[in-house]
Amino acid sequence: MSLFECVPNFSEGRDVGTIDALAAAARGVDGVTVLDVERNADHNRCVISLVGDGLPLEEAIVRMARIAVERIDLNHHRGEHPRMGAVDVVPFVPLGATTMAEAVARARSVADRLWKELQMPVYLYGQAALRPDHEDLSAVRKGEFEGIRDSIGTDPVRAPDVGAPAVHPTAGIVAVGARPVLIAYNAYLTTPDVAVAKKIAKVVRARDGGLPAVKALGFEIAERNQAQVSMNLIDYHVTPIHVAFEAVRREAARLGTEVDESEIVGLVPEDALFDAAESYLALKHFDRGTVLERKLRAARGAGPAPTGRLEESSLATFTDRLAARTPTPGGGSAAAAAGALATALAQMVLAYSHTTKSPHPELVALGLVLGNDRAEFLAAVDDDAVAYEGVRTARKRRAAEPGNTEAHAAWKQAVRHAAEVPLAVARRARSVADRLRAVQPSLNPNVTSDFVTSVALLDAARVGALANVRVNLDELRQDGTSVAEMEQEAARLAMGR
């Protein structure tokens, strides 16, 4: 199972019937859960947060898009928020061990369906972008519906990534992409002057030299008679919510106004709120594991996780299963888990080695990449156990059918796969360790012990994984199967640095 959050934005924030119909279309798909529905009349926009497996989510998006095409006409749509389509943007966010590559694949699959089934042309953005100039959503949306409609057929820069070079006559064009978790965060000012909000937005957003990983615009919210600074926090680890809030508040005070209140649109990771609490309350040694609700979740999760996946178990549960007299999980899973722990610790080391006021571009970039490495290590915890169970099954079949060439071939394939999984773990452990050592001169000396621990765990993950590789290669070699290429790679990875 590949788990995603998907947060489609629709250009409708006033017609409750249409918004309800959009949410109902998603709720009608098994395997999809509607987590949240947010609407804003001034922006004339709604945001519906979904979670589920890839294929059901894809079906839900297409069903919702069909409703949007039937009910929303961009020729008559007016609202504060920039828009270019009835379904304006569809981002896929990988959760748990799901990789960004899987999110990209899902986004591109949805893009093909939106064109083939609904004749909606598509721009692919974010990490799903096919062109560098389409990575930034604001650049993709530039000109909005009317500007894109009038230029898409003649300007090659405006050509869609999927579909013909013409917008849908009423539904426009949609951006489909893949991205990490994003926090939509708005600050309402005590003034109705939108010019003030726009000045503040320009100061705080990254593209004009403000806060890294922050996008911001200023809007007039007529319903409240207030101006609003609307922000997207692209990576809350780089610029946390409270840092964005304080930047807006400082600039507002300089311009003679104040922040009346702020709001989060859609869902937010709990750690982002804990970051704000720790900062404002000066909780320098706060252990988030002491939060009551987290303790309750851990207690309720004392048994195997509902999906049965080792990577979703608590650390206590995983070590209990590791200690049991059972073939799986074993050394390969433990090596992968060590890699995940090491990478998480490395991300912490990087986070403490630069500040949001003075970000270190190389460390920021490495921190983002390590998130994917950690997810791959976690996935390998289960993959290794599953691979070994496959070997046991294949062995039993080969023993029961000694003359069956198909059973013998299946056994060889199973053993080879059982070697490939830990080999990938060893390869990744070496890569992460090398990248960490390369940036060591830029790291905060106060986290040296954490850096050393992280690298030691990565070395342990590599050595342990390679031991599992050799066991499986020995079995294949004894059968007369050539494994020279894998043996050579294992030997290279076994050599120190």
Beta strands, then each sheet from edge to edge (+ up, - down):
strand 1: 3-6
strand 2: 9-10
strand 3: 32-40
strand 4: 45-53
strand 5: 87-94
strand 6: 122-126
strand 7: 174-178
strand 8: 183-189
strand 9: 214-221
strand 10: 226-233
strand 11: 259-265
sheet 1: 3+ 4- 1+ 5- 2+
sheet 2: 3+ 4- 1+ 5- 7- 6-
sheet 3: 9+ 10- 8+ 11-
end
